[in-house]
Amino acid sequence: MVCLLVLELKLLLPDTEGNPETFNISFNVTDDDGPIEGAVVSIAGLTGTTGSAGGCTVKNVPKGNQNITVSKTGYNDYTGTNSISEDHTFNVKLIKA
């Protein structure tokens, strides 16, 4: 009975261990011709690479203002800063260099 009570209290209390809120951030990367495969996405020190449909998801991105870079050989890099406060999808269009 005591263990169950402790478990219930832990579920009801706010996180006191200092773990930041994190979110899943998805990207759809395209150019004028369609999806770009193999683009490298970097956000908050985390990276992902787009698949054949031009998409990828970076998990566990911390809440707050985060720098984003999307790059692919033969294209100009995309860079920006966005406020992360929920799961979100960014549509990024790269321009050929």
Biotite code that builds the C-alpha atoms (Angstrom):
import biotite.structure as struc

atoms = struc.array([
    struc.Atom([0.000, 0.000, 0.000], chain_id="A", res_id=1, res_name="MET", atom_name="CA", element="C"),
    struc.Atom([2.829, 2.405, 0.815], chain_id="A", res_id=2, res_name="VAL", atom_name="CA", element="C"),
    struc.Atom([4.529, 1.836, -2.544], chain_id="A", res_id=3, res_name="CYS", atom_name="CA", element="C"),
    struc.Atom([1.333, 2.585, -4.421], chain_id="A", res_id=4, res_name="LEU", atom_name="CA", element="C"),
    struc.Atom([0.884, 5.825, -2.482], chain_id="A", res_id=5, res_name="LEU", atom_name="CA", element="C"),
    struc.Atom([4.437, 6.950, -3.289], chain_id="A", res_id=6, res_name="VAL", atom_name="CA", element="C"),
    struc.Atom([3.902, 6.176, -6.971], chain_id="A", res_id=7, res_name="LEU", atom_name="CA", element="C"),
    struc.Atom([0.686, 8.184, -7.042], chain_id="A", res_id=8, res_name="GLU", atom_name="CA", element="C"),
    struc.Atom([2.338, 11.156, -5.335], chain_id="A", res_id=9, res_name="LEU", atom_name="CA", element="C"),
    struc.Atom([5.239, 11.103, -7.803], chain_id="A", res_id=10, res_name="LYS", atom_name="CA", element="C"),
    struc.Atom([2.795, 11.252, -10.699], chain_id="A", res_id=11, res_name="LEU", atom_name="CA", element="C"),
    struc.Atom([0.956, 14.214, -9.192], chain_id="A", res_id=12, res_name="LEU", atom_name="CA", element="C"),
    struc.Atom([3.957, 16.308, -8.178], chain_id="A", res_id=13, res_name="LEU", atom_name="CA", element="C"),
    struc.Atom([5.793, 18.548, -10.667], chain_id="A", res_id=14, res_name="PRO", atom_name="CA", element="C"),
    struc.Atom([9.199, 17.476, -11.948], chain_id="A", res_id=15, res_name="ASP", atom_name="CA", element="C"),
    struc.Atom([11.721, 18.538, -9.318], chain_id="A", res_id=16, res_name="THR", atom_name="CA", element="C"),
    struc.Atom([14.750, 16.795, -10.821], chain_id="A", res_id=17, res_name="GLU", atom_name="CA", element="C"),
    struc.Atom([15.533, 19.706, -13.164], chain_id="A", res_id=18, res_name="GLY", atom_name="CA", element="C"),
    struc.Atom([14.712, 17.841, -16.362], chain_id="A", res_id=19, res_name="ASN", atom_name="CA", element="C"),
    struc.Atom([13.841, 20.375, -19.078], chain_id="A", res_id=20, res_name="PRO", atom_name="CA", element="C"),
    struc.Atom([10.730, 20.047, -21.182], chain_id="A", res_id=21, res_name="GLU", atom_name="CA", element="C"),
    struc.Atom([11.569, 18.555, -24.578], chain_id="A", res_id=22, res_name="THR", atom_name="CA", element="C"),
    struc.Atom([9.736, 18.282, -27.867], chain_id="A", res_id=23, res_name="PHE", atom_name="CA", element="C"),
    struc.Atom([9.864, 16.457, -31.213], chain_id="A", res_id=24, res_name="ASN", atom_name="CA", element="C"),
    struc.Atom([10.659, 18.844, -34.046], chain_id="A", res_id=25, res_name="ILE", atom_name="CA", element="C"),
    struc.Atom([10.036, 17.693, -37.617], chain_id="A", res_id=26, res_name="SER", atom_name="CA", element="C"),
    struc.Atom([11.404, 19.157, -40.820], chain_id="A", res_id=27, res_name="PHE", atom_name="CA", element="C"),
    struc.Atom([10.258, 18.972, -44.441], chain_id="A", res_id=28, res_name="ASN", atom_name="CA", element="C"),
    struc.Atom([13.131, 20.118, -46.654], chain_id="A", res_id=29, res_name="VAL", atom_name="CA", element="C"),
    struc.Atom([12.507, 20.955, -50.304], chain_id="A", res_id=30, res_name="THR", atom_name="CA", element="C"),
    struc.Atom([13.802, 22.973, -53.243], chain_id="A", res_id=31, res_name="ASP", atom_name="CA", element="C"),
    struc.Atom([12.023, 24.134, -56.400], chain_id="A", res_id=32, res_name="ASP", atom_name="CA", element="C"),
    struc.Atom([12.058, 20.544, -57.708], chain_id="A", res_id=33, res_name="ASP", atom_name="CA", element="C"),
    struc.Atom([10.630, 18.820, -54.611], chain_id="A", res_id=34, res_name="GLY", atom_name="CA", element="C"),
    struc.Atom([11.945, 16.968, -51.532], chain_id="A", res_id=35, res_name="PRO", atom_name="CA", element="C"),
    struc.Atom([15.672, 16.972, -50.735], chain_id="A", res_id=36, res_name="ILE", atom_name="CA", element="C"),
    struc.Atom([17.175, 13.708, -49.511], chain_id="A", res_id=37, res_name="GLU", atom_name="CA", element="C"),
    struc.Atom([20.318, 13.827, -47.372], chain_id="A", res_id=38, res_name="GLY", atom_name="CA", element="C"),
    struc.Atom([19.983, 17.344, -45.963], chain_id="A", res_id=39, res_name="ALA", atom_name="CA", element="C"),
    struc.Atom([21.485, 17.645, -42.481], chain_id="A", res_id=40, res_name="VAL", atom_name="CA", element="C"),
    struc.Atom([19.288, 19.355, -39.899], chain_id="A", res_id=41, res_name="VAL", atom_name="CA", element="C"),
    struc.Atom([20.826, 20.695, -36.685], chain_id="A", res_id=42, res_name="SER", atom_name="CA", element="C"),
    struc.Atom([18.865, 22.102, -33.732], chain_id="A", res_id=43, res_name="ILE", atom_name="CA", element="C"),
    struc.Atom([20.017, 22.560, -30.135], chain_id="A", res_id=44, res_name="ALA", atom_name="CA", element="C"),
    struc.Atom([23.144, 20.483, -30.783], chain_id="A", res_id=45, res_name="GLY", atom_name="CA", element="C"),
    struc.Atom([21.052, 17.575, -32.079], chain_id="A", res_id=46, res_name="LEU", atom_name="CA", element="C"),
    struc.Atom([21.086, 16.432, -35.717], chain_id="A", res_id=47, res_name="THR", atom_name="CA", element="C"),
    struc.Atom([19.022, 14.493, -38.204], chain_id="A", res_id=48, res_name="GLY", atom_name="CA", element="C"),
    struc.Atom([19.224, 13.677, -41.908], chain_id="A", res_id=49, res_name="THR", atom_name="CA", element="C"),
    struc.Atom([16.306, 13.871, -44.305], chain_id="A", res_id=50, res_name="THR", atom_name="CA", element="C"),
    struc.Atom([15.078, 10.771, -46.075], chain_id="A", res_id=51, res_name="GLY", atom_name="CA", element="C"),
    struc.Atom([13.851, 10.337, -49.642], chain_id="A", res_id=52, res_name="SER", atom_name="CA", element="C"),
    struc.Atom([10.650, 12.279, -48.886], chain_id="A", res_id=53, res_name="ALA", atom_name="CA", element="C"),
    struc.Atom([12.706, 15.210, -47.526], chain_id="A", res_id=54, res_name="GLY", atom_name="CA", element="C"),
    struc.Atom([11.598, 14.744, -43.931], chain_id="A", res_id=55, res_name="GLY", atom_name="CA", element="C"),
    struc.Atom([13.185, 14.012, -40.589], chain_id="A", res_id=56, res_name="CYS", atom_name="CA", element="C"),
    struc.Atom([12.318, 14.380, -36.916], chain_id="A", res_id=57, res_name="THR", atom_name="CA", element="C"),
    struc.Atom([14.723, 15.485, -34.201], chain_id="A", res_id=58, res_name="VAL", atom_name="CA", element="C"),
    struc.Atom([13.605, 14.254, -30.774], chain_id="A", res_id=59, res_name="LYS", atom_name="CA", element="C"),
    struc.Atom([14.186, 15.671, -27.299], chain_id="A", res_id=60, res_name="ASN", atom_name="CA", element="C"),
    struc.Atom([14.700, 19.290, -28.382], chain_id="A", res_id=61, res_name="VAL", atom_name="CA", element="C"),
    struc.Atom([14.665, 21.489, -25.269], chain_id="A", res_id=62, res_name="PRO", atom_name="CA", element="C"),
    struc.Atom([12.127, 24.253, -24.759], chain_id="A", res_id=63, res_name="LYS", atom_name="CA", element="C"),
    struc.Atom([13.329, 27.779, -25.556], chain_id="A", res_id=64, res_name="GLY", atom_name="CA", element="C"),
    struc.Atom([14.993, 29.702, -28.369], chain_id="A", res_id=65, res_name="ASN", atom_name="CA", element="C"),
    struc.Atom([16.973, 27.275, -30.505], chain_id="A", res_id=66, res_name="GLN", atom_name="CA", element="C"),
    struc.Atom([19.301, 27.832, -33.446], chain_id="A", res_id=67, res_name="ASN", atom_name="CA", element="C"),
    struc.Atom([18.420, 25.800, -36.532], chain_id="A", res_id=68, res_name="ILE", atom_name="CA", element="C"),
    struc.Atom([20.699, 25.008, -39.466], chain_id="A", res_id=69, res_name="THR", atom_name="CA", element="C"),
    struc.Atom([19.744, 22.986, -42.552], chain_id="A", res_id=70, res_name="VAL", atom_name="CA", element="C"),
    struc.Atom([22.515, 22.193, -45.022], chain_id="A", res_id=71, res_name="SER", atom_name="CA", element="C"),
    struc.Atom([23.140, 20.118, -48.113], chain_id="A", res_id=72, res_name="LYS", atom_name="CA", element="C"),
    struc.Atom([26.065, 20.192, -50.531], chain_id="A", res_id=73, res_name="THR", atom_name="CA", element="C"),
    struc.Atom([25.151, 22.279, -53.578], chain_id="A", res_id=74, res_name="GLY", atom_name="CA", element="C"),
    struc.Atom([22.673, 24.456, -51.638], chain_id="A", res_id=75, res_name="TYR", atom_name="CA", element="C"),
    struc.Atom([22.869, 27.612, -49.562], chain_id="A", res_id=76, res_name="ASN", atom_name="CA", element="C"),
    struc.Atom([22.485, 26.804, -45.850], chain_id="A", res_id=77, res_name="ASP", atom_name="CA", element="C"),
    struc.Atom([19.308, 27.793, -44.048], chain_id="A", res_id=78, res_name="TYR", atom_name="CA", element="C"),
    struc.Atom([19.891, 29.281, -40.600], chain_id="A", res_id=79, res_name="THR", atom_name="CA", element="C"),
    struc.Atom([17.417, 30.715, -38.133], chain_id="A", res_id=80, res_name="GLY", atom_name="CA", element="C"),
    struc.Atom([16.345, 30.897, -34.527], chain_id="A", res_id=81, res_name="THR", atom_name="CA", element="C"),
    struc.Atom([12.937, 29.722, -33.387], chain_id="A", res_id=82, res_name="ASN", atom_name="CA", element="C"),
    struc.Atom([11.163, 29.495, -30.063], chain_id="A", res_id=83, res_name="SER", atom_name="CA", element="C"),
    struc.Atom([10.391, 25.860, -29.220], chain_id="A", res_id=84, res_name="ILE", atom_name="CA", element="C"),
    struc.Atom([7.445, 25.306, -26.886], chain_id="A", res_id=85, res_name="SER", atom_name="CA", element="C"),
    struc.Atom([5.606, 22.346, -28.451], chain_id="A", res_id=86, res_name="GLU", atom_name="CA", element="C"),
    struc.Atom([6.008, 19.613, -31.052], chain_id="A", res_id=87, res_name="ASP", atom_name="CA", element="C"),
    struc.Atom([6.246, 21.392, -34.391], chain_id="A", res_id=88, res_name="HIS", atom_name="CA", element="C"),
    struc.Atom([6.976, 20.877, -38.097], chain_id="A", res_id=89, res_name="THR", atom_name="CA", element="C"),
    struc.Atom([9.144, 23.338, -40.020], chain_id="A", res_id=90, res_name="PHE", atom_name="CA", element="C"),
    struc.Atom([8.982, 23.548, -43.808], chain_id="A", res_id=91, res_name="ASN", atom_name="CA", element="C"),
    struc.Atom([12.376, 24.650, -45.131], chain_id="A", res_id=92, res_name="VAL", atom_name="CA", element="C"),
    struc.Atom([13.061, 25.515, -48.763], chain_id="A", res_id=93, res_name="LYS", atom_name="CA", element="C"),
    struc.Atom([16.733, 25.439, -49.748], chain_id="A", res_id=94, res_name="LEU", atom_name="CA", element="C"),
    struc.Atom([18.112, 27.468, -52.644], chain_id="A", res_id=95, res_name="ILE", atom_name="CA", element="C"),
    struc.Atom([20.658, 25.922, -55.032], chain_id="A", res_id=96, res_name="LYS", atom_name="CA", element="C"),
    struc.Atom([24.091, 27.567, -54.736], chain_id="A", res_id=97, res_name="ALA", atom_name="CA", element="C"),
])
